[in-house]
Amino acid sequence: MPFDLPEDALSETFLAASGPGGQNVNKVATACQLRCDVFRLGLAPDVYQRLKELAGSRMTASGEIVITARRYRTQEANREDARARLAELIDRANVQPAKRRRTRPSRAAKAKRMDEKKSRSVIKQARGKVRPD
């Protein structure tokens, strides 16, 4: 289920892009810079923390995520790309990681490990010292 982005939390600006577009790229502002105010999304604290980690340098100190899309030649395609990337980022933050359950090695596993260590020790002890002749 993709995250539904509220329009009041988003702001878009279009800027001149590098990349595909030929001479058109010099005339038309096709790259989309999408800004999302994370505090308006109403996320749970743990989801917010994961989103902050996933966003990395894309999140500003004021709590905005900035995504720049310039992959396509049209404003509309770049706009859709930016929104899809933001929704995917928020979806990934909503996934709670599985908790690690501590396990202990069995008694047999410990004994096997100790036996292997002893056999390696015997092999190493059997090696003689190098004597210069």
N, C-alpha and C positions, 0 to 999 in steps of 0.2 A: 504494500500500500504506500504510494508516494506521498510525501509530506505536502500538504496544501499551503502554499505561501500566501499570507495575507498581503494585499496590495498596499496597505498603509505602512507596512514595514519596509517596503522596497522603494528605491529611487534609481533611475537609470539616466545615464548620460551617454551620448554617442561622440566618439572621437575619431580622428583620422587614424587609419590603421596601416601598418606595413603588411606585406605579403601579397596574396593573390588579388587581382582586380585590374591589372594593367594601368592605363592612364586614369581610369575611374577612381583609383585609390587616392589620387592626389586631389580630387574634386569633392568626393563625398565622404562624410564621416560615417563609416560603416562599423567600426569596432564598438562594442557595447560594454560599458562599465556599469556593473550592477552592484549597488550597495544595499545591504540588508541590516537593519537595526535588530540585533539578536534579542535585545530586551523586550521588543514588541512581539516576539514569537511566543512568549509564555512557556518557555521550556523548563523542565524540572532541573534542579541543580546538578544532578549527576550527568544529565544529557548535555547541559550547558558546558560542563567541564570537559566532556569528551569532544564536543564540537570545537571548543577552544584549542584542544590539542591537535585535532584533525586539521583545523584551518591554518594553524601555524602563523606564518607571516601575512597571510591574507586577512587576519583579524586585526583591526586597529585597537589602540588603547581605549578608545571611546566605545568599544563594543560593536563595531560595524564590521561585517565581512565584505570585502571588496573582491569581486570576480570580474576579470576582463576577458571578454570573448572576442577573438578576431580571426577565427578559423574560416569563416565563410565570407562571401562577397557582398551579402546583403545585410542591412540592419536587422531585418526581421529574423533571419536565420541565426545571426549572432545573439540576438535578444533571447530567442528560444534556447540556444545552447547555454547561455549564462544561467538562465532560470533552471534548466535541467541539471546543470552542474551543482548549483546551490541546493536544489532539492535532494540530489544524490548525497551531497555532503551531510545534510541534516538527517537523511535516512540512515546513513552509516553511524552517525552519533547516537541515534535512537536505539541501536542494537547494543544490548547489554552483554559485555563479555562473560563467558562462562567462568565461574569461580574455580580456582585450582584447589583440588582436594589433595592434601598431603598423604603420601603413602610411605610405608616402611618396607625395607627389604625383609624378606622372610629369613628365618633362622638358617634354612638350607642355603639361601643365596649368600648369606654372610659367611657361612662355613666354606662354600665353594670359592668365594673371593679370597679368603685367608689361605686356603690350600694353594690357589694359583700364585699368591704372593710368596708363599714359602718355597714353591718349586722354582720360581724366578730367582729367589734369593740363593737357593742352592746352586743354580746354574751360574750366577754371577760370582759366587764365592769360589767356585771351581776354577775360575779363570786365574791364571797365574800372573804374577808381577812380571813386567817386562824388564829384563836385565840387559844392560849393554854389554856385549862380549868384546 
